[in-house]
Amino acid sequence: QEGVTLTEREAALDKVLGELFRSYGILKVGYSCAGDVRRLAASYPHMSCFKRLNKLVDLHELSKSAAKTIGLPKTAIKGLKGACWSILGHTLDKTEQCSSWGFRPLSKDQVRYSAIDS
């Protein structure tokens, strides 16, 4: 947005995220992430980093396509948890999502969660 000056923190974030989001060398993966990006762009219209994303894979769209291919009803893939179960045959226990990821080594549950969540 023209005429708006970014704070020092916003400018740094805009630079880093802009480089990440625009990069063709980095694959970005998310689940139903288009809405998240739209909300971020609406919340920070003065930051250019949310305006263009390259190499973004939306696992929600991918799981809908996979479900259709293997003959699953659309209701079978509600949310990432449902998609994991219906398509991969694995449960996604979200309790590890909020665990302490800064400590190493990661627990077996954290490693399992991150493998399924990704």
HELIX and SHEET records of a PDB file:
HELIX    1   1 GLU A    8  ARG A   22  1                                  15    
HELIX    2   2 CYS A   33  SER A   43  1                                  11    
HELIX    3   3 SER A   48  PHE A   50  5                                   3    
HELIX    4   4 LEU A   59  THR A   69  1                                  11    
HELIX    5   5 LYS A   74  ILE A   77  5                                   4    
HELIX    6   6 GLY A   79  ALA A   83  1                                   5    
HELIX    7   7 CYS A   84  LEU A   88  3                                   5    
HELIX    8   8 LYS A   94  CYS A   98  5                                   5    
HELIX    9   9 LYS A  108  ASP A  117  1                                  10    
SHEET    1   A 2 LYS A  28  GLY A  30  0                                        
SHEET    2   A 2 LEU A  56  ASP A  58  1                                        
END                                                                             
